[in-house]
Amino acid sequence: MVIEMDFRQIEAFVKVVRLRSFSKAGEALFLTQPTISAHVSSLENELGIRLLDRSNKDVLPTKAGKIFYDYAVNLLNTRDDAVHTLNRFTDQLEGRIEVVASSIPGQYLLPGVIRDFAQQYKNIRFFVFQADTKQVIREVREKRYELGLVGAAGEYEDMEYKFIKEDRLILITPNNKKYAGINTGTIAFSTLLDENFIIRELGSGTRQEFEKSLKNGGVNPKSVKVIAQMNSTEAIKKAVGLGLGVAVVSSLCIEDDLRLGRIKSFRLEGLEAKRALYVVYLKNRTMSPLLVKFKDYLLGYYQVD
């Protein structure tokens, strides 16, 4: 049997597995959904086996698809490695960088790095998929992405976490009469037990670290009155500004809101509300040359040894 699959088919298959959707894969590759479907179908016909289960809302790999996925990623990495090696002779760097990031590093750390990297290397395209911290770690462990950025470290021994920046969690409140007269910059958490809190979703690194700091400070997280749960930091800031309640968020995300007077911010007295932000990747996985270059650039950007 002669197999004539090409890289377009392989790229389409890998992207569908990563994004669990034909339409999202098409958007990521700047192709139509029918084109993506045709590439994958052609690949399945040539291999003589079904690679994707299309019966559910999310498109998932079959058992054979999971086996082929690792080979497909390795084929793409080998191609990129060859191109990267040849480009050394002309001092060129080109290709596509795919990163999965949780909300805070994805929104407030990555853009500056991408801007400066893109200014230095003109022929690079970026794809950033955002998820909560737990999902980012899962995406990297399941080899859908080679590189991730997270707001909390997991406990898996096969993962490498490289510190990039310290973050402080702070309380934000409406800029109303109740809080306008408080000028100390610090509030005891014990005075907030009757407040309505807006919190992040369960897998969020911000929420994990907030609950950890409460426990370390002798406060039961279940004692917090939760009026809303949201998976968007921007939505939480908007809700706080409108007076729905208070929230604990990253200090990296509130500069513009404070300057415009939309909210007020306070440190929480008695709670060690600090956390680390990390780059994460699998220890024993060979990373594509382009991702290695970007990882090293990112760590250098934040002066990480």
Long-range contacts (C-beta under 8 A, 24 or more apart in sequence): 1-48, 3-46, 3-47, 4-46, 5-42, 5-43, 5-46, 5-47, 7-75, 7-76, 7-79, 8-39, 9-39, 9-40, 9-42, 9-43, 9-46, 10-43, 10-72, 10-75, 10-76, 11-39, 11-76, 12-36, 12-39, 12-40, 12-43, 13-39, 13-40, 13-43, 13-51, 13-52, 13-65, 13-68, 13-69, 13-72, 14-69, 14-72, 14-73, 14-76, 16-40, 16-52, 16-59, 17-52, 17-59, 17-61, 17-65, 17-69, 17-144, 18-98, 18-129, 18-139, 18-144, 18-145, 19-129, 20-58, 20-59, 20-60, 21-58, 21-59, 22-59, 28-127, 69-143, 70-143, 73-143, 76-288, 77-286, 77-287, 77-288, 80-288, 80-289, 80-290, 81-288, 81-289, 84-289, 84-290, 84-293, 85-289, 92-123, 93-121, 93-123, 93-124, 93-290, 93-293, 94-121, 94-123, 94-124, 95-123, 95-124, 95-125, 95-290, 96-124, 96-125, 96-126, 96-127, 96-290, 97-124, 97-125, 97-126, 97-127, 97-290, 97-291, 97-294, 98-126, 98-127, 98-128, 98-129, 98-145, 98-146, 98-147, 99-126, 99-127, 99-128, 99-129, 99-145, 99-147, 99-148, 99-149, 99-294, 100-128, 100-129, 100-130, 100-131, 100-135, 100-136, 100-139, 100-140, 100-144, 100-145, 100-147, 100-148, 100-149, 101-128, 101-129, 101-130, 101-131, 101-136, 101-148, 101-149, 101-150, 102-130, 102-131, 102-132, 102-133, 102-136, 102-148, 102-149, 102-150, 102-151, 102-204, 102-205, 103-130, 103-132, 103-151, 103-204, 103-206, 103-231, 103-232, 103-233, 104-151, 104-167, 104-205, 104-206, 104-233, 104-250, 104-252, 104-253, 104-277, 105-149, 105-150, 105-151, 105-164, 105-165, 105-277, 106-130, 106-149, 107-233, 107-253, 108-250, 108-252, 108-253, 109-149, 109-164, 109-165, 109-252, 109-277, 109-302, 110-149, 112-301, 113-297, 113-298, 113-301, 116-301, 117-294, 117-297, 124-290, 132-200, 132-201, 132-202, 132-203, 132-204, 132-205, 132-231, 133-203, 133-204, 133-205, 133-208, 134-202, 134-203, 135-203, 136-280, 137-280, 140-280, 140-281, 140-282, 141-282, 143-282, 143-285, 146-281, 146-282, 146-285, 146-287, 146-288, 146-291, 147-279, 147-280, 147-281, 147-287, 147-291, 147-294, 147-295, 148-279, 148-280, 148-281, 149-277, 149-278, 149-279, 149-280, 150-205, 150-277, 150-278, 150-280, 151-204, 151-205, 151-206, 151-208, 151-209, 151-250, 151-275, 151-277, 152-205, 152-208, 152-209, 152-275, 152-278, 153-276, 153-278, 153-280, 154-280, 158-282, 158-283, 158-284, 159-280, 159-281, 159-282, 159-283, 160-280, 160-281, 160-282, 160-283, 161-278, 161-279, 161-280, 162-278, 162-279, 162-280, 162-299, 162-304, 163-276, 163-277, 163-278, 163-304, 164-277, 164-278, 164-279, 164-298, 164-299, 164-302, 164-304, 165-276, 165-277, 165-302, 166-274, 166-275, 166-276, 166-277, 167-250, 167-251, 167-252, 167-274, 167-275, 167-276, 167-277, 168-250, 168-251, 168-267, 168-273, 168-274, 168-275, 169-206, 169-209, 169-210, 169-213, 169-248, 169-249, 169-250, 169-251, 169-268, 169-273, 169-274, 169-275, 170-248, 170-249, 170-250, 170-251, 170-254, 170-265, 170-266, 170-267, 170-268, 170-273, 171-246, 171-247, 171-248, 171-265, 171-266, 171-267, 171-268, 172-237, 172-240, 172-246, 172-247, 172-248, 172-249, 172-254, 172-257, 172-263, 172-264, 172-265, 172-266, 173-240, 173-246, 173-263, 173-264, 173-265, 173-266, 174-240, 174-241, 174-242, 174-243, 174-246, 174-263, 174-264, 175-241, 175-261, 175-262, 175-263, 175-264, 176-243, 179-264, 180-264, 182-264, 182-266, 184-266, 185-266, 185-267, 186-266, 186-267, 186-268, 186-269, 187-266, 187-267, 187-268, 187-269, 188-268, 188-269, 188-270, 189-214, 189-217, 189-219, 189-268, 189-269, 189-270, 189-271, 190-270, 192-246, 193-223, 193-224, 193-225, 194-225, 195-225, 195-245, 195-246, 196-225, 196-226, 196-227, 196-228, 196-244, 196-245, 196-246, 197-224, 197-225, 197-226, 197-227, 197-245, 197-246, 197-247, 197-248, 198-226, 198-227, 198-228, 198-229, 198-230, 198-236, 198-239, 198-240, 198-244, 198-245, 198-246, 198-247, 199-224, 199-226, 199-228, 199-229, 199-230, 199-247, 199-248, 200-229, 200-230, 200-231, 200-233, 200-236, 201-229, 201-230, 201-231, 204-231, 205-275, 206-233, 206-248, 206-249, 206-250, 209-273, 209-275, 210-248, 210-273, 213-268, 213-271, 213-272, 213-273, 214-271, 216-271, 216-272, 217-270, 217-271, 217-272, 219-271, 237-262, 237-263, 248-273
